[in-house]
């Protein structure tokens, strides 16, 4: 007789990030229409820039030199804009291979479950 035992253990999938993982410029775009000859229009919806000293800037901020602050705890991103309004997101970072090249994606989930995907600029 052959006796075997298998034990499965459930490991929680908790993702942990550090602020440096977010550094750089991120943007989301909307592509409006396509034809046989290529792209019709691509518009930026949102832009975020995360800096080394914990500052961040978004396209929604009115003045070009206005900065907010950001912090990362596990997979939770908290941003505070220049007026003091704080917003929290769950997020994940992924590297994806698409159309023959790699790119980084940052996906934000707000409290309602709405998902926003940002791509890293410059890759």
Backbone as XML, in Angstrom:
<?xml version="1.0"?>
<chain id="A" units="angstrom">
  <residue number="1" name="UNK">
    <atom name="N" x="0.835" y="-1.189" z="0.000"/>
    <atom name="CA" x="0.000" y="0.000" z="0.000"/>
    <atom name="C" x="0.876" y="1.248" z="0.000"/>
  </residue>
  <residue number="2" name="UNK">
    <atom name="N" x="0.363" y="2.265" z="-0.677"/>
    <atom name="CA" x="1.071" y="3.541" z="-0.735"/>
    <atom name="C" x="0.218" y="4.584" z="-0.033"/>
  </residue>
  <residue number="3" name="UNK">
    <atom name="N" x="0.776" y="5.211" z="0.966"/>
    <atom name="CA" x="0.026" y="6.226" z="1.713"/>
    <atom name="C" x="0.751" y="7.553" z="1.570"/>
  </residue>
  <residue number="4" name="UNK">
    <atom name="N" x="0.010" y="8.563" z="1.213"/>
    <atom name="CA" x="0.601" y="9.899" z="1.090"/>
    <atom name="C" x="-0.323" y="10.905" z="1.753"/>
  </residue>
  <residue number="5" name="UNK">
    <atom name="N" x="0.253" y="11.888" z="2.290"/>
    <atom name="CA" x="-0.585" y="12.947" z="2.845"/>
    <atom name="C" x="-0.114" y="14.283" z="2.287"/>
  </residue>
  <residue number="6" name="UNK">
    <atom name="N" x="-1.058" y="15.119" z="2.009"/>
    <atom name="CA" x="-0.757" y="16.448" z="1.479"/>
    <atom name="C" x="-1.384" y="17.470" z="2.411"/>
  </residue>
  <residue number="7" name="UNK">
    <atom name="N" x="-0.614" y="18.447" z="2.764"/>
    <atom name="CA" x="-1.138" y="19.494" z="3.626"/>
    <atom name="C" x="-1.098" y="20.813" z="2.860"/>
  </residue>
  <residue number="8" name="UNK">
    <atom name="N" x="-2.233" y="21.472" z="2.790"/>
    <atom name="CA" x="-2.308" y="22.771" z="2.132"/>
    <atom name="C" x="-2.395" y="23.851" z="3.206"/>
  </residue>
  <residue number="9" name="UNK">
    <atom name="N" x="-1.598" y="24.854" z="3.064"/>
    <atom name="CA" x="-1.709" y="25.963" z="4.004"/>
    <atom name="C" x="-2.084" y="27.218" z="3.227"/>
  </residue>
  <residue number="10" name="UNK">
    <atom name="N" x="-2.977" y="27.960" z="3.789"/>
    <atom name="CA" x="-3.439" y="29.178" z="3.134"/>
    <atom name="C" x="-2.583" y="30.341" z="3.603"/>
  </residue>
  <residue number="11" name="UNK">
    <atom name="N" x="-1.875" y="30.928" z="2.670"/>
    <atom name="CA" x="-1.020" y="32.061" z="2.997"/>
    <atom name="C" x="-1.748" y="33.335" z="2.577"/>
  </residue>
  <residue number="12" name="UNK">
    <atom name="N" x="-1.960" y="34.250" z="3.489"/>
    <atom name="CA" x="-2.664" y="35.478" z="3.113"/>
    <atom name="C" x="-1.867" y="36.284" z="2.083"/>
  </residue>
  <residue number="13" name="UNK">
    <atom name="N" x="-2.563" y="36.775" z="1.090"/>
    <atom name="CA" x="-1.920" y="37.546" z="0.027"/>
    <atom name="C" x="-1.927" y="39.028" z="0.387"/>
  </residue>
  <residue number="14" name="UNK">
    <atom name="N" x="-1.094" y="39.405" z="1.331"/>
    <atom name="CA" x="-1.014" y="40.808" z="1.716"/>
    <atom name="C" x="0.170" y="41.433" z="0.989"/>
  </residue>
  <residue number="15" name="UNK">
    <atom name="N" x="-0.122" y="42.469" z="0.264"/>
    <atom name="CA" x="0.935" y="43.141" z="-0.486"/>
    <atom name="C" x="1.445" y="44.309" z="0.328"/>
  </residue>
  <residue number="16" name="UNK">
    <atom name="N" x="2.737" y="44.479" z="0.308"/>
    <atom name="CA" x="3.332" y="45.577" z="1.047"/>
    <atom name="C" x="4.225" y="46.377" z="0.110"/>
  </residue>
  <residue number="17" name="UNK">
    <atom name="N" x="4.074" y="47.682" z="0.154"/>
    <atom name="CA" x="4.859" y="48.555" z="-0.704"/>
    <atom name="C" x="5.542" y="49.616" z="0.153"/>
  </residue>
  <residue number="18" name="UNK">
    <atom name="N" x="6.545" y="50.231" z="-0.406"/>
    <atom name="CA" x="7.195" y="51.362" z="0.249"/>
    <atom name="C" x="6.978" y="52.582" z="-0.642"/>
  </residue>
  <residue number="19" name="UNK">
    <atom name="N" x="7.054" y="53.780" z="-0.075"/>
    <atom name="CA" x="6.790" y="54.977" z="-0.886"/>
    <atom name="C" x="7.643" y="55.070" z="-2.148"/>
  </residue>
  <residue number="20" name="UNK">
    <atom name="N" x="8.886" y="54.580" z="-2.096"/>
    <atom name="CA" x="9.758" y="54.659" z="-3.279"/>
    <atom name="C" x="9.188" y="53.913" z="-4.486"/>
  </residue>
  <residue number="21" name="UNK">
    <atom name="N" x="8.320" y="52.916" z="-4.235"/>
    <atom name="CA" x="7.723" y="52.169" z="-5.346"/>
    <atom name="C" x="6.852" y="53.059" z="-6.230"/>
  </residue>
  <residue number="22" name="UNK">
    <atom name="N" x="6.373" y="54.169" z="-5.677"/>
    <atom name="CA" x="5.456" y="55.035" z="-6.417"/>
    <atom name="C" x="6.130" y="56.223" z="-7.085"/>
  </residue>
  <residue number="23" name="UNK">
    <atom name="N" x="7.411" y="56.430" z="-6.811"/>
    <atom name="CA" x="8.066" y="57.645" z="-7.281"/>
    <atom name="C" x="8.002" y="57.778" z="-8.796"/>
  </residue>
  <residue number="24" name="UNK">
    <atom name="N" x="7.803" y="59.007" z="-9.244"/>
    <atom name="CA" x="7.766" y="59.278" z="-10.676"/>
    <atom name="C" x="6.432" y="59.844" z="-11.109"/>
  </residue>
  <residue number="25" name="UNK">
    <atom name="N" x="6.210" y="59.844" z="-12.408"/>
    <atom name="CA" x="4.994" y="60.422" z="-12.982"/>
    <atom name="C" x="4.085" y="59.313" z="-13.484"/>
  </residue>
  <residue number="26" name="UNK">
    <atom name="N" x="2.808" y="59.418" z="-13.126"/>
    <atom name="CA" x="1.803" y="58.441" z="-13.522"/>
    <atom name="C" x="0.647" y="59.170" z="-14.193"/>
  </residue>
  <residue number="27" name="UNK">
    <atom name="N" x="0.031" y="58.528" z="-15.179"/>
    <atom name="CA" x="-1.115" y="59.155" z="-15.830"/>
    <atom name="C" x="-2.129" y="58.121" z="-16.309"/>
  </residue>
  <residue number="28" name="UNK">
    <atom name="N" x="-3.374" y="58.546" z="-16.372"/>
    <atom name="CA" x="-4.404" y="57.717" z="-17.005"/>
    <atom name="C" x="-4.923" y="58.472" z="-18.219"/>
  </residue>
  <residue number="29" name="UNK">
    <atom name="N" x="-5.241" y="57.729" z="-19.260"/>
    <atom name="CA" x="-5.702" y="58.334" z="-20.515"/>
    <atom name="C" x="-7.015" y="57.714" z="-20.955"/>
  </residue>
  <residue number="30" name="UNK">
    <atom name="N" x="-7.747" y="58.471" z="-21.730"/>
    <atom name="CA" x="-8.929" y="57.925" z="-22.392"/>
    <atom name="C" x="-8.674" y="58.027" z="-23.893"/>
  </residue>
  <residue number="31" name="UNK">
    <atom name="N" x="-8.935" y="56.930" z="-24.581"/>
    <atom name="CA" x="-8.734" y="56.904" z="-26.035"/>
    <atom name="C" x="-10.105" y="57.011" z="-26.691"/>
  </residue>
  <residue number="32" name="UNK">
    <atom name="N" x="-10.283" y="58.031" z="-27.487"/>
    <atom name="CA" x="-11.574" y="58.297" z="-28.113"/>
    <atom name="C" x="-11.533" y="57.862" z="-29.570"/>
  </residue>
  <residue number="33" name="UNK">
    <atom name="N" x="-12.142" y="56.716" z="-29.846"/>
    <atom name="CA" x="-12.280" y="56.257" z="-31.217"/>
    <atom name="C" x="-11.023" y="55.701" z="-31.828"/>
  </residue>
  <residue number="34" name="UNK">
    <atom name="N" x="-11.189" y="54.889" z="-32.846"/>
    <atom name="CA" x="-10.065" y="54.343" z="-33.607"/>
    <atom name="C" x="-10.552" y="54.098" z="-35.023"/>
  </residue>
  <residue number="35" name="UNK">
    <atom name="N" x="-9.672" y="54.210" z="-35.970"/>
    <atom name="CA" x="-10.030" y="53.963" z="-37.362"/>
    <atom name="C" x="-9.048" y="52.960" z="-37.938"/>
  </residue>
  <residue number="36" name="UNK">
    <atom name="N" x="-9.223" y="52.644" z="-39.194"/>
    <atom name="CA" x="-8.295" y="51.740" z="-39.874"/>
    <atom name="C" x="-6.912" y="52.368" z="-40.002"/>
  </residue>
  <residue number="37" name="UNK">
    <atom name="N" x="-6.837" y="53.679" z="-39.830"/>
    <atom name="CA" x="-5.566" y="54.369" z="-40.034"/>
    <atom name="C" x="-4.887" y="54.727" z="-38.715"/>
  </residue>
  <residue number="38" name="UNK">
    <atom name="N" x="-5.457" y="54.301" z="-37.601"/>
    <atom name="CA" x="-4.789" y="54.561" z="-36.327"/>
    <atom name="C" x="-5.648" y="55.315" z="-35.339"/>
  </residue>
  <residue number="39" name="UNK">
    <atom name="N" x="-4.963" y="55.882" z="-34.381"/>
    <atom name="CA" x="-5.607" y="56.533" z="-33.248"/>
    <atom name="C" x="-6.298" y="57.828" z="-33.658"/>
  </residue>
  <residue number="40" name="UNK">
    <atom name="N" x="-7.486" y="58.071" z="-33.111"/>
    <atom name="CA" x="-8.169" y="59.325" z="-33.379"/>
    <atom name="C" x="-7.774" y="60.381" z="-32.343"/>
  </residue>
  <residue number="41" name="UNK">
    <atom name="N" x="-7.914" y="60.051" z="-31.052"/>
    <atom name="CA" x="-7.605" y="61.032" z="-30.021"/>
    <atom name="C" x="-7.297" y="60.328" z="-28.711"/>
  </residue>
  <residue number="42" name="UNK">
    <atom name="N" x="-6.298" y="60.812" z="-28.002"/>
    <atom name="CA" x="-5.943" y="60.265" z="-26.698"/>
    <atom name="C" x="-5.783" y="61.429" z="-25.733"/>
  </residue>
  <residue number="43" name="UNK">
    <atom name="N" x="-6.610" y="61.451" z="-24.674"/>
    <atom name="CA" x="-6.574" y="62.565" z="-23.740"/>
    <atom name="C" x="-6.205" y="62.084" z="-22.347"/>
  </residue>
  <residue number="44" name="UNK">
    <atom name="N" x="-5.412" y="62.904" z="-21.656"/>
    <atom name="CA" x="-5.036" y="62.581" z="-20.283"/>
    <atom name="C" x="-6.214" y="62.896" z="-19.366"/>
  </residue>
  <residue number="45" name="UNK">
    <atom name="N" x="-6.608" y="61.918" z="-18.533"/>
    <atom name="CA" x="-7.663" y="62.134" z="-17.555"/>
    <atom name="C" x="-7.092" y="62.633" z="-16.236"/>
  </residue>
  <residue number="46" name="UNK">
    <atom name="N" x="-6.064" y="61.961" z="-15.755"/>
    <atom name="CA" x="-5.462" y="62.319" z="-14.474"/>
    <atom name="C" x="-3.954" y="62.169" z="-14.567"/>
  </residue>
  <residue number="47" name="UNK">
    <atom name="N" x="-3.242" y="63.006" z="-13.831"/>
    <atom name="CA" x="-1.787" y="62.892" z="-13.741"/>
    <atom name="C" x="-1.390" y="63.035" z="-12.288"/>
  </residue>
  <residue number="48" name="UNK">
    <atom name="N" x="-0.504" y="62.161" z="-11.858"/>
    <atom name="CA" x="0.048" y="62.268" z="-10.512"/>
    <atom name="C" x="1.564" y="62.225" z="-10.595"/>
  </residue>
  <residue number="49" name="UNK">
    <atom name="N" x="2.234" y="63.038" z="-9.789"/>
    <atom name="CA" x="3.677" y="62.986" z="-9.653"/>
    <atom name="C" x="3.997" y="62.772" z="-8.178"/>
  </residue>
  <residue number="50" name="UNK">
    <atom name="N" x="4.691" y="61.680" z="-7.878"/>
    <atom name="CA" x="5.095" y="61.374" z="-6.505"/>
    <atom name="C" x="6.587" y="61.633" z="-6.376"/>
  </residue>
  <residue number="51" name="UNK">
    <atom name="N" x="6.961" y="62.422" z="-5.365"/>
    <atom name="CA" x="8.356" y="62.842" z="-5.198"/>
    <atom name="C" x="8.983" y="62.215" z="-3.965"/>
  </residue>
  <residue number="52" name="UNK">
    <atom name="N" x="10.318" y="62.217" z="-3.942"/>
    <atom name="CA" x="11.065" y="61.511" z="-2.901"/>
    <atom name="C" x="10.808" y="62.003" z="-1.491"/>
  </residue>
  <residue number="53" name="UNK">
    <atom name="N" x="10.479" y="63.263" z="-1.339"/>
    <atom name="CA" x="10.320" y="63.816" z="0.009"/>
    <atom name="C" x="8.887" y="63.697" z="0.534"/>
  </residue>
  <residue number="54" name="UNK">
    <atom name="N" x="8.080" y="62.810" z="-0.073"/>
    <atom name="CA" x="6.710" y="62.616" z="0.394"/>
    <atom name="C" x="5.726" y="63.619" z="-0.159"/>
  </residue>
  <residue number="55" name="UNK">
    <atom name="N" x="6.184" y="64.456" z="-1.102"/>
    <atom name="CA" x="5.263" y="65.408" z="-1.730"/>
    <atom name="C" x="4.646" y="64.766" z="-2.970"/>
  </residue>
  <residue number="56" name="UNK">
    <atom name="N" x="3.463" y="65.246" z="-3.313"/>
    <atom name="CA" x="2.857" y="64.801" z="-4.560"/>
    <atom name="C" x="2.133" y="65.967" z="-5.203"/>
  </residue>
  <residue number="57" name="UNK">
    <atom name="N" x="1.891" y="65.830" z="-6.485"/>
    <atom name="CA" x="1.186" y="66.851" z="-7.242"/>
    <atom name="C" x="0.256" y="66.139" z="-8.208"/>
  </residue>
  <residue number="58" name="UNK">
    <atom name="N" x="-0.934" y="66.678" z="-8.398"/>
    <atom name="CA" x="-1.862" y="66.078" z="-9.356"/>
    <atom name="C" x="-2.333" y="67.129" z="-10.344"/>
  </residue>
  <residue number="59" name="UNK">
    <atom name="N" x="-2.886" y="66.662" z="-11.462"/>
    <atom name="CA" x="-3.372" y="67.592" z="-12.475"/>
    <atom name="C" x="-4.594" y="68.349" z="-11.985"/>
  </residue>
  <residue number="60" name="UNK">
    <atom name="N" x="-5.224" y="67.864" z="-10.902"/>
    <atom name="CA" x="-6.403" y="68.535" z="-10.365"/>
    <atom name="C" x="-6.039" y="69.746" z="-9.509"/>
  </residue>
  <residue number="61" name="UNK">
    <atom name="N" x="-4.775" y="69.844" z="-9.109"/>
    <atom name="CA" x="-4.350" y="70.996" z="-8.313"/>
    <atom name="C" x="-4.285" y="72.222" z="-9.222"/>
  </residue>
  <residue number="62" name="UNK">
    <atom name="N" x="-4.771" y="73.334" z="-8.715"/>
    <atom name="CA" x="-4.950" y="74.511" z="-9.567"/>
    <atom name="C" x="-3.639" y="75.150" z="-9.991"/>
  </residue>
  <residue number="63" name="UNK">
    <atom name="N" x="-2.765" y="75.444" z="-9.065"/>
    <atom name="CA" x="-1.519" y="76.126" z="-9.395"/>
    <atom name="C" x="-0.423" y="75.114" z="-9.686"/>
  </residue>
  <residue number="64" name="UNK">
    <atom name="N" x="0.449" y="75.446" z="-10.617"/>
    <atom name="CA" x="1.504" y="74.525" z="-11.013"/>
    <atom name="C" x="2.515" y="74.232" z="-9.920"/>
  </residue>
  <residue number="65" name="UNK">
    <atom name="N" x="2.635" y="75.138" z="-8.936"/>
    <atom name="CA" x="3.625" y="74.920" z="-7.886"/>
    <atom name="C" x="2.974" y="74.507" z="-6.557"/>
  </residue>
  <residue number="66" name="UNK">
    <atom name="N" x="1.741" y="73.998" z="-6.611"/>
    <atom name="CA" x="1.049" y="73.552" z="-5.406"/>
    <atom name="C" x="1.321" y="72.071" z="-5.187"/>
  </residue>
  <residue number="67" name="UNK">
    <atom name="N" x="1.712" y="71.713" z="-3.966"/>
    <atom name="CA" x="2.041" y="70.325" z="-3.661"/>
    <atom name="C" x="1.206" y="69.838" z="-2.490"/>
  </residue>
  <residue number="68" name="UNK">
    <atom name="N" x="0.949" y="68.536" z="-2.489"/>
    <atom name="CA" x="0.335" y="67.893" z="-1.348"/>
    <atom name="C" x="1.322" y="66.901" z="-0.767"/>
  </residue>
  <residue number="69" name="UNK">
    <atom name="N" x="0.834" y="66.049" z="0.116"/>
    <atom name="CA" x="1.694" y="65.026" z="0.720"/>
    <atom name="C" x="1.065" y="63.661" z="0.487"/>
  </residue>
  <residue number="70" name="UNK">
    <atom name="N" x="1.909" y="62.618" z="0.446"/>
    <atom name="CA" x="1.398" y="61.258" z="0.332"/>
    <atom name="C" x="2.134" y="60.353" z="1.292"/>
  </residue>
  <residue number="71" name="UNK">
    <atom name="N" x="1.459" y="59.282" z="1.698"/>
    <atom name="CA" x="2.103" y="58.267" z="2.535"/>
    <atom name="C" x="1.579" y="56.903" z="2.128"/>
  </residue>
  <residue number="72" name="UNK">
    <atom name="N" x="2.396" y="55.884" z="2.381"/>
    <atom name="CA" x="2.059" y="54.507" z="2.024"/>
    <atom name="C" x="2.154" y="53.649" z="3.267"/>
  </residue>
  <residue number="73" name="UNK">
    <atom name="N" x="1.116" y="52.834" z="3.490"/>
    <atom name="CA" x="1.122" y="51.892" z="4.609"/>
    <atom name="C" x="0.571" y="50.568" z="4.082"/>
  </residue>
  <residue number="74" name="UNK">
    <atom name="N" x="1.459" y="49.592" z="3.827"/>
    <atom name="CA" x="1.016" y="48.328" z="3.225"/>
    <atom name="C" x="0.590" y="48.571" z="1.800"/>
  </residue>
  <residue number="75" name="UNK">
    <atom name="N" x="-0.698" y="48.316" z="1.502"/>
    <atom name="CA" x="-1.201" y="48.609" z="0.159"/>
    <atom name="C" x="-2.217" y="49.748" z="0.210"/>
  </residue>
  <residue number="76" name="UNK">
    <atom name="N" x="-2.048" y="50.639" z="1.178"/>
    <atom name="CA" x="-2.931" y="51.790" z="1.315"/>
    <atom name="C" x="-2.146" y="53.066" z="1.037"/>
  </residue>
  <residue number="77" name="UNK">
    <atom name="N" x="-2.673" y="53.873" z="0.121"/>
    <atom name="CA" x="-2.067" y="55.147" z="-0.245"/>
    <atom name="C" x="-2.960" y="56.260" z="0.300"/>
  </residue>
  <residue number="78" name="UNK">
    <atom name="N" x="-2.378" y="57.177" z="1.036"/>
    <atom name="CA" x="-3.127" y="58.325" z="1.555"/>
    <atom name="C" x="-2.516" y="59.586" z="0.977"/>
  </residue>
  <residue number="79" name="UNK">
    <atom name="N" x="-3.353" y="60.397" z="0.310"/>
    <atom name="CA" x="-2.877" y="61.659" z="-0.254"/>
    <atom name="C" x="-3.624" y="62.812" z="0.409"/>
  </residue>
  <residue number="80" name="UNK">
    <atom name="N" x="-2.881" y="63.864" z="0.708"/>
    <atom name="CA" x="-3.460" y="65.072" z="1.284"/>
    <atom name="C" x="-3.111" y="66.221" z="0.357"/>
  </residue>
  <residue number="81" name="UNK">
    <atom name="N" x="-4.137" y="66.889" z="-0.181"/>
    <atom name="CA" x="-3.849" y="67.965" z="-1.122"/>
    <atom name="C" x="-3.466" y="69.233" z="-0.369"/>
  </residue>
  <residue number="82" name="UNK">
    <atom name="N" x="-3.163" y="70.294" z="-1.114"/>
    <atom name="CA" x="-2.665" y="71.528" z="-0.512"/>
    <atom name="C" x="-3.692" y="72.183" z="0.406"/>
  </residue>
  <residue number="83" name="UNK">
    <atom name="N" x="-4.988" y="71.918" z="0.170"/>
    <atom name="CA" x="-6.032" y="72.512" z="1.017"/>
    <atom name="C" x="-6.250" y="71.713" z="2.299"/>
  </residue>
  <residue number="84" name="UNK">
    <atom name="N" x="-5.592" y="70.535" z="2.418"/>
    <atom name="CA" x="-5.736" y="69.709" z="3.610"/>
    <atom name="C" x="-6.733" y="68.575" z="3.475"/>
  </residue>
  <residue number="85" name="UNK">
    <atom name="N" x="-7.356" y="68.448" z="2.295"/>
    <atom name="CA" x="-8.309" y="67.349" z="2.067"/>
    <atom name="C" x="-7.545" y="66.039" z="1.886"/>
  </residue>
  <residue number="86" name="UNK">
    <atom name="N" x="-7.948" y="65.014" z="2.651"/>
    <atom name="CA" x="-7.256" y="63.722" z="2.610"/>
    <atom name="C" x="-8.134" y="62.670" z="1.938"/>
  </residue>
  <residue number="87" name="UNK">
    <atom name="N" x="-7.519" y="61.878" z="1.061"/>
    <atom name="CA" x="-8.202" y="60.783" z="0.385"/>
    <atom name="C" x="-7.337" y="59.536" z="0.499"/>
  </residue>
  <residue number="88" name="UNK">
    <atom name="N" x="-7.980" y="58.391" z="0.739"/>
    <atom name="CA" x="-7.237" y="57.129" z="0.846"/>
    <atom name="C" x="-7.663" y="56.174" z="-0.255"/>
  </residue>
  <residue number="89" name="UNK">
    <atom name="N" x="-6.707" y="55.402" z="-0.734"/>
    <atom name="CA" x="-6.944" y="54.398" z="-1.760"/>
    <atom name="C" x="-6.252" y="53.105" z="-1.359"/>
  </residue>
  <residue number="90" name="UNK">
    <atom name="N" x="-6.838" y="51.971" z="-1.724"/>
    <atom name="CA" x="-6.072" y="50.734" z="-1.777"/>
    <atom name="C" x="-5.430" y="50.741" z="-3.154"/>
  </residue>
  <residue number="91" name="UNK">
    <atom name="N" x="-4.260" y="50.138" z="-3.275"/>
    <atom name="CA" x="-3.628" y="50.158" z="-4.593"/>
    <atom name="C" x="-2.813" y="48.900" z="-4.824"/>
  </residue>
  <residue number="92" name="UNK">
    <atom name="N" x="-2.491" y="48.663" z="-6.084"/>
    <atom name="CA" x="-1.566" y="47.592" z="-6.447"/>
    <atom name="C" x="-0.693" y="48.079" z="-7.593"/>
  </residue>
  <residue number="93" name="UNK">
    <atom name="N" x="0.525" y="47.561" z="-7.629"/>
    <atom name="CA" x="1.482" y="47.881" z="-8.686"/>
    <atom name="C" x="1.772" y="46.622" z="-9.481"/>
  </residue>
  <residue number="94" name="UNK">
    <atom name="N" x="1.782" y="46.741" z="-10.790"/>
    <atom name="CA" x="2.057" y="45.575" z="-11.640"/>
    <atom name="C" x="2.952" y="45.989" z="-12.795"/>
  </residue>
  <residue number="95" name="UNK">
    <atom name="N" x="3.755" y="45.037" z="-13.258"/>
    <atom name="CA" x="4.474" y="45.204" z="-14.517"/>
    <atom name="C" x="3.791" y="44.306" z="-15.535"/>
  </residue>
  <residue number="96" name="UNK">
    <atom name="N" x="3.399" y="44.890" z="-16.672"/>
    <atom name="CA" x="2.672" y="44.126" z="-17.687"/>
    <atom name="C" x="3.413" y="44.168" z="-19.014"/>
  </residue>
  <residue number="97" name="UNK">
    <atom name="N" x="3.337" y="43.054" z="-19.723"/>
    <atom name="CA" x="3.928" y="42.975" z="-21.054"/>
    <atom name="C" x="2.790" y="43.080" z="-22.063"/>
  </residue>
  <residue number="98" name="UNK">
    <atom name="N" x="2.809" y="44.145" z="-22.844"/>
    <atom name="CA" x="1.723" y="44.398" z="-23.772"/>
    <atom name="C" x="2.285" y="45.030" z="-25.038"/>
  </residue>
  <residue number="99" name="UNK">
    <atom name="N" x="1.811" y="44.593" z="-26.180"/>
    <atom name="CA" x="2.231" y="45.148" z="-27.463"/>
    <atom name="C" x="3.747" y="45.164" z="-27.617"/>
  </residue>
  <residue number="100" name="UNK">
    <atom name="N" x="4.406" y="44.115" z="-27.128"/>
    <atom name="CA" x="5.839" y="43.969" z="-27.335"/>
    <atom name="C" x="6.741" y="44.708" z="-26.372"/>
  </residue>
  <residue number="101" name="UNK">
    <atom name="N" x="6.182" y="45.314" z="-25.326"/>
    <atom name="CA" x="7.042" y="46.001" z="-24.363"/>
    <atom name="C" x="6.431" y="45.946" z="-22.954"/>
  </residue>
  <residue number="102" name="UNK">
    <atom name="N" x="7.291" y="46.168" z="-21.975"/>
    <atom name="CA" x="6.853" y="46.173" z="-20.581"/>
    <atom name="C" x="6.425" y="47.574" z="-20.175"/>
  </residue>
  <residue number="103" name="UNK">
    <atom name="N" x="5.417" y="47.653" z="-19.325"/>
    <atom name="CA" x="5.070" y="48.925" z="-18.711"/>
    <atom name="C" x="4.568" y="48.687" z="-17.292"/>
  </residue>
  <residue number="104" name="UNK">
    <atom name="N" x="4.650" y="49.729" z="-16.480"/>
    <atom name="CA" x="4.201" y="49.631" z="-15.097"/>
    <atom name="C" x="2.805" y="50.226" z="-14.977"/>
  </residue>
  <residue number="105" name="UNK">
    <atom name="N" x="1.957" y="49.564" z="-14.198"/>
    <atom name="CA" x="0.608" y="50.055" z="-13.956"/>
    <atom name="C" x="0.360" y="50.206" z="-12.470"/>
  </residue>
  <residue number="106" name="UNK">
    <atom name="N" x="-0.250" y="51.308" z="-12.094"/>
    <atom name="CA" x="-0.666" y="51.571" z="-10.726"/>
    <atom name="C" x="-2.184" y="51.615" z="-10.732"/>
  </residue>
  <residue number="107" name="UNK">
    <atom name="N" x="-2.820" y="50.715" z="-9.998"/>
    <atom name="CA" x="-4.279" y="50.678" z="-9.928"/>
    <atom name="C" x="-4.721" y="51.166" z="-8.566"/>
  </residue>
  <residue number="108" name="UNK">
    <atom name="N" x="-5.574" y="52.199" z="-8.567"/>
    <atom name="CA" x="-6.100" y="52.766" z="-7.334"/>
    <atom name="C" x="-7.552" y="52.339" z="-7.155"/>
  </residue>
  <residue number="109" name="UNK">
    <atom name="N" x="-7.939" y="51.975" z="-5.939"/>
    <atom name="CA" x="-9.326" y="51.629" z="-5.612"/>
    <atom name="C" x="-9.799" y="52.581" z="-4.532"/>
  </residue>
  <residue number="110" name="UNK">
    <atom name="N" x="-10.850" y="53.361" z="-4.806"/>
    <atom name="CA" x="-11.346" y="54.253" z="-3.761"/>
    <atom name="C" x="-12.346" y="53.523" z="-2.866"/>
  </residue>
  <residue number="111" name="UNK">
    <atom name="N" x="-12.921" y="54.232" z="-1.904"/>
    <atom name="CA" x="-13.795" y="53.578" z="-0.918"/>
    <atom name="C" x="-15.059" y="52.993" z="-1.549"/>
  </residue>
  <residue number="112" name="UNK">
    <atom name="N" x="-15.462" y="53.506" z="-2.710"/>
    <atom name="CA" x="-16.654" y="52.975" z="-3.381"/>
    <atom name="C" x="-16.320" y="51.777" z="-4.263"/>
  </residue>
  <residue number="113" name="UNK">
    <atom name="N" x="-15.011" y="51.452" z="-4.367"/>
    <atom name="CA" x="-14.598" y="50.346" z="-5.222"/>
    <atom name="C" x="-14.256" y="50.775" z="-6.629"/>
  </residue>
  <residue number="114" name="UNK">
    <atom name="N" x="-14.392" y="52.087" z="-6.912"/>
    <atom name="CA" x="-14.044" y="52.591" z="-8.244"/>
    <atom name="C" x="-12.552" y="52.379" z="-8.482"/>
  </residue>
  <residue number="115" name="UNK">
    <atom name="N" x="-12.232" y="51.960" z="-9.686"/>
    <atom name="CA" x="-10.854" y="51.609" z="-10.034"/>
    <atom name="C" x="-10.307" y="52.614" z="-11.035"/>
  </residue>
  <residue number="116" name="UNK">
    <atom name="N" x="-9.101" y="53.091" z="-10.785"/>
    <atom name="CA" x="-8.410" y="53.979" z="-11.718"/>
    <atom name="C" x="-7.052" y="53.372" z="-12.022"/>
  </residue>
  <residue number="117" name="UNK">
    <atom name="N" x="-6.751" y="53.199" z="-13.304"/>
    <atom name="CA" x="-5.458" y="52.630" z="-13.692"/>
    <atom name="C" x="-4.575" y="53.737" z="-14.244"/>
  </residue>
  <residue number="118" name="UNK">
    <atom name="N" x="-3.394" y="53.853" z="-13.649"/>
    <atom name="CA" x="-2.419" y="54.838" z="-14.078"/>
    <atom name="C" x="-1.212" y="54.123" z="-14.668"/>
  </residue>
  <residue number="119" name="UNK">
    <atom name="N" x="-0.680" y="54.665" z="-15.738"/>
    <atom name="CA" x="0.532" y="54.100" z="-16.334"/>
    <atom name="C" x="1.696" y="55.032" z="-16.052"/>
  </residue>
  <residue number="120" name="UNK">
    <atom name="N" x="2.859" y="54.423" z="-15.878"/>
    <atom name="CA" x="4.049" y="55.199" z="-15.567"/>
    <atom name="C" x="4.549" y="55.874" z="-16.831"/>
  </residue>
  <residue number="121" name="UNK">
    <atom name="N" x="4.819" y="57.183" z="-16.753"/>
    <atom name="CA" x="5.369" y="57.907" z="-17.893"/>
    <atom name="C" x="6.859" y="57.678" z="-17.993"/>
  </residue>
  <residue number="122" name="UNK">
    <atom name="N" x="7.368" y="57.548" z="-19.181"/>
    <atom name="CA" x="8.807" y="57.520" z="-19.365"/>
    <atom name="C" x="9.394" y="56.144" z="-19.578"/>
  </residue>
  <residue number="123" name="UNK">
    <atom name="N" x="8.585" y="55.107" z="-19.606"/>
    <atom name="CA" x="9.119" y="53.771" z="-19.881"/>
    <atom name="C" x="8.971" y="53.455" z="-21.335"/>
  </residue>
</chain>
